[in-house]
Amino acid sequence: MKRRIFYKIFSGFFIVILLLLVVNQLAVVLFINDFSGKASFDYIEKMGKVIAADLSAPLENSDLTEAQQVFTRFTNIPGLQIALADRDGNVLPGFKSGSEEFKNLPLKPEFQLALLGMTGQSPDLYSGAERESLSIAMPFSDNANSRYILLLVSSVSRELSLMNNLFVRLAGIAVILLVLSLAVTFFISKGFTNPIYDLVNAAGQVAKGNFRTRVIFEKEDEFKVLAESFNSMTSQIRFLFEELNAEREELRAIIYTMQGALCVIDEDDTIIFSNESFRKMTGSEKPEGSPYWEYIRDNALDNIILKVRGKKIGVIEELEIEKKYYLLSAENAELKNHIIMTLSDISELKKAESFKKNLIDNVSHELKTPLTSIVGFVETLISDEKDPEKLRYLGIVSRNVSRLTNIVNDLLSYSGLEHIHELDLEEFELVKFVRELSAIFEKRLDEKGLKLSIKSEGEAIVTADRYQMEKVFFNLIDNAIKYSDKGEISIEIVPSTDGVTVGIRDSGIGIPKEHLGRIFERFYVVDKSRSRELGGTGLGLAIVRKIVQLHGGEIKAESNYGEGTEFKIFLPLNRD
């Protein structure tokens, strides 16, 4: 592993320490240099004041001989050269010590200051001198009238030597400190980076699937808190992963043992997964890796897969494959553009359904003839009978025979719809059609005191089977009249660009919400006693829905119990 973090932290600490050392050394050097310079100047200035004080009296008395004797006492001070010059910068004869030549004095800044009555000082390299020196020029009075200027020059070679030795020692100390800082920085950096590397390595183990990895730090710091959080996180991940694995294995077991044949195909129509039922159906031990059409050749299936491919839709259709019936469910898995396909064998169910339909058809046909005969005989008996008691019983028989006849007729009607292959379509205006049909109910409406209103937002042209549409609207208007004791029945026809919507609302008792989802089922009755009283068979709404669906339309019911019911039918312009 590349230890970039370590090198970054190490180099960062080291650079900071190095900068601190450099700044500290520079500060020490500048301080010592400044202190040494000031100390040297102070020493020379004090000596100058002493010499000036001793020379003041002889010079004021113009006694140069005495002044020279006084001057001579100061000429042997080690490292100090002195001279006495007039205001023109000329050194007085006999008033000079050492090898300093004291040339060009009027050009010296310190000499110019002395002429103004101030003490001038300056580091300088006087001509003829081979080493650095410090010089002072002092007047004998505090004004600009001093006749003489005292010059003092001190060699700083000793100070320079001491400072050089000091600088060498400081450099040695700096090197030692630098080495120590390297060691300290190394251990500090290791203290920071080792826990990070431990966490990185642990994260790598978790990434490889080792969820039992733990990181333990003894030191009580933020890294220990982070390690505890990491351990808690890995425990939760391990728990979730184990739970996910268990669910996946459970799902896999369910898929493998489910009765329906299941397979998943990719974007190239290659089977990437199949269950045991699919393998039995296709007779292949391992169909994965092969195109699905090698095992199932069916144009309808191919078209369904093309329809589903790349779209957010699912399709459920019946297919006949090799003289067997299957219920196909195909759905696109969006993430990988795979198609999940299940095939359930419904051959036995189709046989049972066919048997049931045939049985109903046969029984209905067989019952129709004797029922017709019974109706005829009962009507004859009623017309000839005078006894009220017998008439009452004959009336009961007549009502039940009529109800049974209605059931048989509805069964035959529904059975006919099941076997219908083609509708007798024609184009007609729906508003006019409904008005003509509603005329049949005028007498019943008057008897119950009901009002029927038909509203339309314009001409509504539909293409439909007129005979079948008569059944639809007859059933719905008949039901509205049966279950309404007062008020109004309204029919609203709304044409649109894609079809026609018809709403039929009554003011009857309504339908409880728990029954709304089942009222279109065969033989389903909400109120059995009322339905029997009104002659209902439980097949009317099932027939209505079947006819609407055959026309490619939709029907739904909306109702609030006690407030009436509204049936809405939508008939499309283009029937798919």
C-alpha positions as CSV (number, residue, x, y, z in Angstrom):
1,M,0.0,0.0,0.0
2,K,1.3,3.4,-0.9
3,R,1.6,5.4,2.3
4,R,0.7,8.7,0.9
5,I,-1.1,9.9,4.1
6,F,2.0,9.1,6.2
7,Y,4.3,11.1,3.9
8,K,1.9,14.0,3.7
9,I,1.5,14.2,7.5
10,F,5.3,13.6,8.1
11,S,6.3,16.2,5.5
12,G,3.8,18.7,6.8
13,F,5.0,18.4,10.4
14,F,8.6,18.5,9.3
15,I,8.2,21.6,7.2
16,V,6.5,23.4,10.0
17,I,9.2,22.4,12.5
18,L,11.9,23.3,10.0
19,L,10.4,26.7,9.4
20,L,10.1,27.3,13.1
21,L,13.8,26.4,13.6
22,V,14.9,28.6,10.7
23,V,12.9,31.6,12.0
24,N,14.1,31.0,15.6
25,Q,17.8,30.8,14.4
26,L,17.4,34.0,12.3
27,A,15.8,35.7,15.3
28,V,18.7,34.6,17.6
29,V,21.3,35.7,15.1
30,L,19.7,39.1,14.5
31,F,19.3,39.6,18.2
32,I,23.0,38.7,19.0
33,N,24.2,40.8,16.1
34,D,22.1,43.8,17.2
35,F,23.1,43.3,20.9
36,S,26.8,43.0,20.0
37,G,26.8,46.1,17.8
38,K,25.0,48.2,20.5
39,A,27.4,46.9,23.2
40,S,30.4,47.9,21.0
41,F,29.0,51.3,20.2
42,D,28.2,51.9,23.9
43,Y,31.8,50.9,24.9
44,I,33.4,53.3,22.4
45,E,31.0,56.1,23.2
46,K,31.8,55.8,26.9
47,M,35.5,55.8,26.2
48,G,35.1,58.8,24.0
49,K,33.3,60.7,26.7
50,V,36.1,59.9,29.2
51,I,38.8,61.0,26.8
52,A,36.8,64.2,25.8
53,A,36.3,65.1,29.4
54,D,40.1,64.9,30.1
55,L,41.0,66.8,27.0
56,S,38.4,69.5,27.3
57,A,40.3,71.7,29.8
58,P,43.7,71.7,28.0
59,L,42.1,72.3,24.6
60,E,40.0,75.2,26.0
61,N,43.2,76.8,27.3
62,S,44.9,76.1,24.0
63,D,47.6,74.1,25.8
64,L,48.3,71.5,23.2
65,T,51.3,70.2,25.1
66,E,49.2,69.2,28.1
67,A,46.5,68.0,25.8
68,Q,49.0,65.8,24.0
69,Q,50.2,64.3,27.3
70,V,46.6,63.6,28.3
71,F,45.9,62.1,24.8
72,T,49.0,59.8,25.1
73,R,47.5,58.1,28.2
74,F,44.7,56.7,26.0
75,T,46.7,55.6,23.0
76,N,47.5,52.1,24.4
77,I,43.9,50.9,24.9
78,P,43.7,47.5,23.1
79,G,41.6,47.5,20.0
80,L,40.9,51.2,20.1
81,Q,42.5,53.9,17.8
82,I,41.8,57.6,18.5
83,A,42.6,60.8,16.8
84,L,41.9,64.5,17.2
85,A,40.9,66.6,14.2
86,D,39.9,70.2,13.6
87,R,36.6,71.2,11.9
88,D,38.2,70.8,8.5
89,G,39.0,67.2,9.0
90,N,42.7,67.6,9.5
91,V,44.2,65.3,12.2
92,L,46.3,67.4,14.6
93,P,50.0,66.3,14.6
94,G,50.7,64.1,17.6
95,F,47.1,63.4,18.2
96,K,46.7,60.0,16.4
97,S,47.2,56.5,17.6
98,G,47.3,53.2,15.7
99,S,47.6,52.7,12.0
100,E,44.3,54.2,11.0
101,E,44.9,57.0,8.5
102,F,41.6,58.9,9.1
103,K,41.3,60.2,5.5
104,N,38.4,62.0,3.9
105,L,36.9,62.8,7.3
106,P,34.6,65.6,6.0
107,L,32.9,63.0,3.8
108,K,32.1,60.7,6.7
109,P,28.5,60.9,8.0
110,E,29.6,60.6,11.6
111,F,32.0,63.5,11.2
112,Q,29.3,65.7,9.6
113,L,27.0,64.9,12.6
114,A,29.8,65.9,15.0
115,L,30.2,69.3,13.3
116,L,26.6,69.9,14.1
117,G,27.2,69.2,17.8
118,M,26.0,65.6,17.8
119,T,27.8,62.3,18.4
120,G,28.0,60.5,15.1
121,Q,28.6,56.7,14.9
122,S,29.0,54.4,12.0
123,P,30.4,51.0,11.1
124,D,33.0,51.6,8.5
125,L,36.0,50.3,6.6
126,Y,38.5,53.1,6.8
127,S,41.1,53.2,4.0
128,G,44.1,51.3,5.0
129,A,42.3,49.1,7.5
130,E,42.1,45.4,6.7
131,R,39.2,44.5,9.0
132,E,35.8,45.7,9.9
133,S,35.6,48.5,12.5
134,L,33.2,50.8,14.3
135,S,33.8,54.5,14.5
136,I,32.5,57.5,16.5
137,A,33.0,61.2,16.0
138,M,32.3,63.3,19.1
139,P,32.3,67.1,19.4
140,F,33.6,68.7,22.6
141,S,30.5,70.7,23.0
142,D,26.8,70.2,22.4
143,N,26.6,72.9,19.8
144,A,28.0,73.5,16.4
145,N,30.9,75.6,17.7
146,S,33.2,72.8,18.8
147,R,36.7,73.6,17.5
148,Y,37.9,70.0,17.7
149,I,36.3,66.6,16.9
150,L,37.4,63.4,18.7
151,L,37.6,60.3,16.5
152,L,37.5,56.8,17.9
153,V,37.8,53.6,15.8
154,S,37.4,50.1,17.4
155,S,38.2,46.9,15.7
156,V,35.4,44.3,15.9
157,S,37.5,41.3,14.8
158,R,37.2,39.7,18.2
159,E,33.5,40.2,18.3
160,L,33.2,38.8,14.8
161,S,35.2,35.8,15.8
162,L,33.0,35.3,18.9
163,M,29.9,35.6,16.8
164,N,31.2,33.2,14.2
165,N,31.9,30.6,16.9
166,L,28.4,31.3,18.3
167,F,26.9,30.9,14.9
168,V,28.7,27.6,14.4
169,R,27.3,26.4,17.7
170,L,23.9,27.6,16.9
171,A,24.1,25.7,13.6
172,G,25.1,22.6,15.4
173,I,22.2,23.0,17.8
174,A,19.9,23.5,14.9
175,V,21.1,20.3,13.2
176,I,20.6,18.4,16.5
177,L,17.1,19.9,16.9
178,L,16.4,19.1,13.2
179,V,17.3,15.5,13.7
180,L,15.3,15.3,16.9
181,S,12.3,17.0,15.1
182,L,12.6,14.3,12.4
183,A,12.4,11.6,15.0
184,V,9.5,13.3,16.8
185,T,7.7,14.0,13.5
186,F,8.1,10.4,12.5
187,F,6.6,9.0,15.6
188,I,3.8,11.6,15.7
189,S,3.0,10.8,12.0
190,K,3.0,7.1,12.8
191,G,0.6,7.7,15.7
192,F,-1.8,9.4,13.3
193,T,-1.4,7.1,10.3
194,N,-1.2,3.7,11.8
195,P,-4.9,3.7,13.0
196,I,-5.9,5.0,9.6
197,Y,-4.0,2.2,7.9
198,D,-5.7,-0.3,10.2
199,L,-9.1,1.1,9.3
200,V,-8.2,1.1,5.6
201,N,-7.1,-2.5,5.8
202,A,-10.2,-3.5,7.7
203,A,-12.4,-1.7,5.1
204,G,-10.6,-3.7,2.4
205,Q,-11.4,-6.9,4.2
206,V,-15.1,-5.9,4.5
207,A,-15.1,-5.0,0.8
208,K,-13.9,-8.6,0.1
209,G,-16.9,-10.0,2.1
210,N,-15.2,-10.6,5.4
211,F,-17.8,-9.0,7.7
212,R,-16.3,-10.4,10.9
213,T,-13.3,-8.0,10.6
214,R,-12.8,-5.9,13.8
215,V,-10.6,-2.9,14.6
216,I,-9.5,-2.5,18.2
217,F,-7.6,0.5,19.6
218,E,-6.6,0.7,23.2
219,K,-6.0,4.4,23.4
220,E,-9.0,6.5,24.4
221,D,-9.2,9.0,21.5
222,E,-11.3,9.8,18.4
223,F,-9.7,6.8,16.6
224,K,-11.2,4.5,19.2
225,V,-14.6,6.1,18.7
226,L,-14.2,5.7,14.9
227,A,-13.2,2.1,15.3
228,E,-16.2,1.3,17.5
229,S,-18.5,2.9,14.9
230,F,-16.7,0.9,12.2
231,N,-17.2,-2.4,14.1
232,S,-20.9,-1.5,14.7
233,M,-21.3,-0.8,11.0
234,T,-19.7,-4.0,9.9
235,S,-21.9,-5.9,12.4
236,Q,-25.0,-4.3,10.9
237,I,-23.8,-5.0,7.4
238,R,-23.1,-8.6,8.3
239,F,-26.6,-9.0,9.8
240,L,-28.3,-7.4,6.8
241,F,-26.1,-9.4,4.4
242,E,-27.0,-12.7,6.1
243,E,-30.7,-11.7,6.2
244,L,-30.5,-10.8,2.5
245,N,-28.7,-14.1,1.7
246,A,-31.4,-16.0,3.6
247,E,-34.2,-14.2,1.7
248,R,-32.4,-14.8,-1.6
249,E,-32.0,-18.5,-0.8
250,E,-35.7,-18.6,0.2
251,L,-36.7,-16.8,-3.0
252,R,-34.5,-19.1,-5.0
253,A,-36.1,-22.1,-3.4
254,I,-39.6,-20.7,-4.1
255,I,-38.7,-20.0,-7.7
256,Y,-37.2,-23.4,-8.3
257,T,-40.1,-25.2,-6.7
258,M,-43.0,-23.1,-8.1
259,Q,-45.3,-24.8,-10.5
260,G,-45.2,-22.1,-13.1
261,A,-42.3,-22.2,-15.6
262,L,-40.1,-19.2,-15.1
263,C,-37.2,-17.8,-17.1
264,V,-35.3,-14.6,-17.4
265,I,-33.9,-13.5,-20.8
266,D,-31.4,-10.7,-21.5
267,E,-31.4,-8.1,-24.3
268,D,-30.1,-10.7,-26.7
269,D,-33.0,-13.1,-26.0
270,T,-30.5,-15.4,-24.2
271,I,-31.8,-17.3,-21.1
272,I,-29.8,-16.3,-18.1
273,F,-32.0,-18.0,-15.4
274,S,-34.7,-20.7,-15.3
275,N,-36.5,-22.8,-12.7
276,E,-37.1,-26.5,-12.5
277,S,-40.6,-26.2,-14.1
278,F,-39.3,-24.4,-17.1
279,R,-36.6,-27.1,-17.6
280,K,-39.3,-29.8,-17.4
281,M,-41.5,-27.9,-19.8
282,T,-38.7,-27.5,-22.4
283,G,-37.0,-30.9,-21.7
284,S,-33.6,-29.2,-21.1
285,E,-31.4,-29.8,-18.1
286,K,-29.6,-26.4,-18.5
287,P,-31.2,-24.0,-20.9
288,E,-29.1,-21.0,-19.6
289,G,-26.9,-19.5,-22.3
290,S,-29.2,-20.4,-25.2
291,P,-31.8,-18.3,-27.0
292,Y,-35.4,-18.9,-25.6
293,W,-36.7,-19.6,-29.2
294,E,-34.6,-22.8,-29.3
295,Y,-37.0,-24.3,-26.8
296,I,-40.3,-22.3,-27.4
297,R,-41.2,-21.5,-31.0
298,D,-44.3,-19.4,-31.0
299,N,-45.0,-16.2,-33.0
300,A,-47.4,-14.8,-30.4
301,L,-44.7,-15.2,-27.7
302,D,-42.1,-13.4,-29.9
303,N,-44.5,-10.5,-30.5
304,I,-45.2,-10.2,-26.7
305,I,-41.4,-10.0,-26.0
306,L,-41.0,-7.3,-28.6
307,K,-43.9,-5.4,-27.1
308,V,-42.4,-5.6,-23.6
309,R,-38.8,-5.0,-24.5
310,G,-37.5,-1.7,-23.1
311,K,-40.9,-0.5,-21.9
312,K,-42.4,0.0,-18.4
313,I,-45.2,-2.4,-19.1
314,G,-46.3,-5.9,-18.2
315,V,-48.3,-8.3,-20.3
316,I,-50.6,-11.1,-19.3
317,E,-52.0,-13.2,-22.1
318,E,-53.1,-16.7,-22.9
319,L,-51.0,-18.7,-25.4
320,E,-51.5,-22.1,-27.1
321,I,-48.2,-23.9,-27.4
322,E,-48.0,-27.4,-28.8
323,K,-51.7,-28.0,-28.1
324,K,-51.4,-26.8,-24.5
325,Y,-52.7,-23.6,-23.0
326,Y,-50.5,-21.4,-20.9
327,L,-51.1,-18.1,-19.1
328,L,-48.1,-16.0,-20.0
329,S,-46.9,-13.1,-17.8
330,A,-44.0,-11.0,-19.2
331,E,-42.5,-8.0,-17.6
332,N,-39.4,-5.8,-18.3
333,A,-36.8,-5.5,-15.5
334,E,-35.8,-1.9,-16.0
335,L,-32.4,-1.9,-14.4
336,K,-30.8,-4.4,-16.8
337,N,-33.4,-4.5,-19.6
338,H,-34.1,-8.2,-18.9
339,I,-37.5,-9.7,-19.4
340,I,-39.0,-11.9,-16.6
341,M,-41.4,-14.5,-18.1
342,T,-43.6,-17.0,-16.4
343,L,-45.7,-19.7,-18.1
344,S,-48.5,-21.3,-16.1
345,D,-50.1,-24.4,-17.6
346,I,-53.9,-23.8,-17.7
347,S,-54.8,-26.6,-20.0
348,E,-56.8,-28.5,-17.3
349,L,-58.5,-25.2,-16.3
350,K,-59.4,-24.5,-19.9
351,K,-60.9,-28.0,-20.2
352,A,-62.9,-27.5,-17.0
353,E,-64.1,-24.1,-18.2
354,S,-65.1,-25.5,-21.5
355,F,-66.9,-28.3,-19.8
356,K,-68.7,-25.8,-17.5
357,K,-69.7,-23.7,-20.5
358,N,-71.0,-26.6,-22.4
359,L,-72.9,-27.9,-19.4
360,I,-74.5,-24.5,-18.8
361,D,-75.4,-24.2,-22.5
362,N,-76.8,-27.7,-22.6
363,V,-78.7,-27.4,-19.4
364,S,-80.1,-24.0,-20.4
365,H,-81.2,-25.3,-23.7
366,E,-82.8,-28.4,-22.1
367,L,-84.6,-26.3,-19.5
368,K,-85.9,-23.7,-21.9
369,T,-88.4,-25.9,-23.7
370,P,-90.0,-27.4,-20.6
371,L,-90.1,-24.0,-18.9
372,T,-91.9,-22.6,-21.9
373,S,-94.4,-25.4,-21.7
374,I,-94.9,-24.9,-17.9
375,V,-95.5,-21.2,-18.5
376,G,-98.1,-22.0,-21.0
377,F,-99.9,-24.5,-18.8
378,V,-99.7,-22.1,-15.7
379,E,-101.2,-19.3,-17.7
380,T,-104.0,-21.6,-18.9
381,L,-104.7,-22.8,-15.4
382,I,-104.8,-19.2,-14.1
383,S,-107.2,-18.1,-16.8
384,D,-109.6,-21.0,-16.0
385,E,-109.3,-21.0,-12.2
386,K,-111.8,-19.2,-9.9
387,D,-110.7,-20.4,-6.5
388,P,-108.6,-17.6,-4.8
389,E,-106.5,-20.0,-2.8
390,K,-105.5,-21.9,-5.9
391,L,-104.9,-18.7,-7.9
392,R,-102.5,-17.6,-5.1
393,Y,-100.5,-20.7,-5.5
394,L,-100.6,-20.6,-9.2
395,G,-99.3,-17.0,-9.0
396,I,-96.3,-18.1,-6.9
397,V,-95.6,-20.8,-9.4
398,S,-95.9,-18.3,-12.3
399,R,-93.4,-15.9,-10.7
400,N,-90.8,-18.5,-10.0
401,V,-91.1,-20.0,-13.4
402,S,-90.7,-16.5,-14.9
403,R,-87.6,-16.0,-12.7
404,L,-86.2,-19.3,-13.7
405,T,-86.9,-18.5,-17.4
406,N,-85.1,-15.1,-17.0
407,I,-82.1,-16.9,-15.5
408,V,-82.0,-19.4,-18.4
409,N,-82.3,-16.6,-21.0
410,D,-79.5,-14.7,-19.3
411,L,-77.3,-17.8,-19.2
412,L,-77.9,-18.4,-22.9
413,S,-77.2,-14.7,-23.6
414,Y,-73.9,-14.7,-21.6
415,S,-72.9,-18.1,-23.1
416,G,-73.5,-16.6,-26.5
417,L,-71.1,-13.7,-25.7
418,E,-68.4,-16.1,-24.6
419,H,-68.5,-17.8,-28.0
420,I,-68.9,-14.6,-30.1
421,H,-66.0,-14.2,-32.6
422,E,-67.1,-11.1,-34.5
423,L,-69.5,-8.2,-33.7
424,D,-72.0,-6.9,-36.2
425,L,-70.5,-3.3,-36.2
426,E,-72.3,-0.3,-37.7
427,E,-72.0,3.4,-37.2
428,F,-75.0,5.2,-35.5
429,E,-75.7,8.3,-33.5
430,L,-75.8,7.3,-29.8
431,V,-78.1,10.1,-28.4
432,K,-80.9,9.2,-30.8
433,F,-80.4,5.5,-30.1
434,V,-80.7,6.0,-26.3
435,R,-83.8,8.2,-26.8
436,E,-85.5,5.6,-28.9
437,L,-84.7,2.8,-26.4
438,S,-85.9,4.8,-23.4
439,A,-89.4,5.1,-24.9
440,I,-89.9,1.4,-23.9
441,F,-89.7,2.4,-20.2
442,E,-92.2,5.3,-20.3
443,K,-95.1,3.3,-18.7
444,R,-92.9,2.0,-15.9
445,L,-91.5,5.5,-15.3
446,D,-95.0,7.0,-15.0
447,E,-96.1,4.2,-12.7
448,K,-93.2,4.9,-10.2
449,G,-93.4,8.7,-10.7
450,L,-89.8,8.8,-12.0
451,K,-88.4,11.3,-14.5
452,L,-85.8,10.3,-17.1
453,S,-83.6,13.0,-18.6
454,I,-81.1,12.6,-21.4
455,K,-78.3,15.3,-21.8
456,S,-75.7,15.5,-24.5
457,E,-72.9,17.9,-25.4
458,G,-73.3,17.3,-29.1
459,E,-73.7,14.6,-31.6
460,A,-72.1,11.3,-30.5
461,I,-71.2,8.9,-33.3
462,V,-70.2,5.4,-32.3
463,T,-69.3,2.2,-34.2
464,A,-70.8,-0.7,-32.3
465,D,-73.1,-3.7,-32.5
466,R,-76.6,-2.1,-32.2
467,Y,-78.2,-5.3,-30.9
468,Q,-75.6,-5.8,-28.2
469,M,-75.7,-2.1,-27.2
470,E,-79.5,-2.4,-26.7
471,K,-78.8,-5.1,-24.1
472,V,-76.3,-2.8,-22.3
473,F,-78.6,0.2,-22.0
474,F,-81.7,-1.9,-21.5
475,N,-80.1,-3.6,-18.5
476,L,-78.7,-0.4,-17.0
477,I,-81.9,1.7,-17.4
478,D,-84.0,-1.3,-16.2
479,N,-81.8,-1.6,-13.0
480,A,-82.1,2.2,-12.4
481,I,-85.9,2.0,-12.5
482,K,-86.0,-1.1,-10.4
483,Y,-83.9,0.4,-7.6
484,S,-85.3,3.9,-7.6
485,D,-88.6,4.7,-5.8
486,K,-88.5,8.5,-6.5
487,G,-86.5,11.2,-8.0
488,E,-84.8,11.3,-11.4
489,I,-82.8,9.0,-13.7
490,S,-80.3,11.0,-15.7
491,I,-78.3,9.9,-18.8
492,E,-75.4,12.1,-19.8
493,I,-73.6,11.5,-23.1
494,V,-70.2,13.2,-23.6
495,P,-68.4,12.8,-26.9
496,S,-64.6,13.4,-27.0
497,T,-61.7,13.1,-29.5
498,D,-61.0,9.5,-28.4
499,G,-64.4,8.2,-27.7
500,V,-67.8,8.6,-26.0
501,T,-68.5,8.5,-22.3
502,V,-72.1,7.7,-21.1
503,G,-73.1,8.2,-17.5
504,I,-76.3,6.7,-16.1
505,R,-77.3,8.0,-12.6
506,D,-80.2,6.9,-10.5
507,S,-81.6,8.2,-7.2
508,G,-82.0,4.8,-5.6
509,I,-80.6,3.2,-2.5
510,G,-77.0,3.0,-3.7
511,I,-74.5,0.2,-3.3
512,P,-72.3,-0.3,-0.2
513,K,-68.6,0.3,-0.9
514,E,-67.7,-3.3,0.1
515,H,-69.8,-4.6,-2.8
516,L,-68.7,-2.2,-5.5
517,G,-65.7,-4.2,-6.6
518,R,-67.8,-7.4,-7.2
519,I,-71.1,-6.2,-8.8
520,F,-69.9,-7.2,-12.3
521,E,-69.3,-10.8,-11.3
522,R,-71.6,-13.5,-12.5
523,F,-74.5,-14.3,-10.1
524,Y,-73.2,-11.7,-7.6
525,V,-76.2,-10.1,-5.8
526,V,-75.9,-7.3,-3.3
527,D,-79.3,-7.7,-1.6
528,K,-80.6,-11.2,-2.3
529,S,-84.1,-10.7,-0.9
530,R,-84.7,-7.5,-2.9
531,S,-83.2,-9.0,-6.0
532,R,-85.5,-12.0,-5.8
533,E,-88.4,-9.7,-5.2
534,L,-87.6,-7.6,-8.3
535,G,-86.8,-10.6,-10.5
536,G,-83.0,-10.1,-10.7
537,T,-80.8,-13.0,-11.9
538,G,-77.3,-11.7,-10.9
539,L,-76.2,-11.9,-14.6
540,G,-77.3,-8.6,-16.0
541,L,-74.2,-6.5,-15.1
542,A,-71.9,-9.4,-16.0
543,I,-73.5,-9.4,-19.5
544,V,-73.2,-5.5,-19.7
545,R,-69.5,-5.6,-18.8
546,K,-68.8,-8.5,-21.3
547,I,-70.5,-6.5,-24.2
548,V,-68.6,-3.3,-23.3
549,Q,-65.3,-5.2,-23.2
550,L,-66.0,-6.8,-26.6
551,H,-66.3,-3.3,-27.9
552,G,-62.9,-2.4,-26.4
553,G,-64.5,-0.1,-23.8
554,E,-64.6,0.2,-20.0
555,I,-67.4,0.3,-17.4
556,K,-67.2,1.3,-13.8
557,A,-69.7,2.1,-11.0
558,E,-69.6,4.9,-8.5
559,S,-72.0,4.9,-5.5
560,N,-72.6,6.3,-2.0
561,Y,-75.0,4.1,0.0
562,G,-78.3,5.9,0.3
563,E,-77.5,8.5,-2.4
564,G,-77.9,6.5,-5.7
565,T,-75.5,4.9,-8.2
566,E,-73.8,6.0,-11.4
567,F,-72.6,3.7,-14.1
568,K,-70.0,5.2,-16.5
569,I,-69.3,3.6,-19.9
570,F,-66.5,4.6,-22.2
571,L,-66.7,3.4,-25.8
572,P,-63.5,4.2,-27.9
573,L,-63.6,5.5,-31.4
574,N,-60.9,3.0,-32.5
575,R,-61.4,-0.5,-31.1
576,D,-58.1,-2.4,-30.7
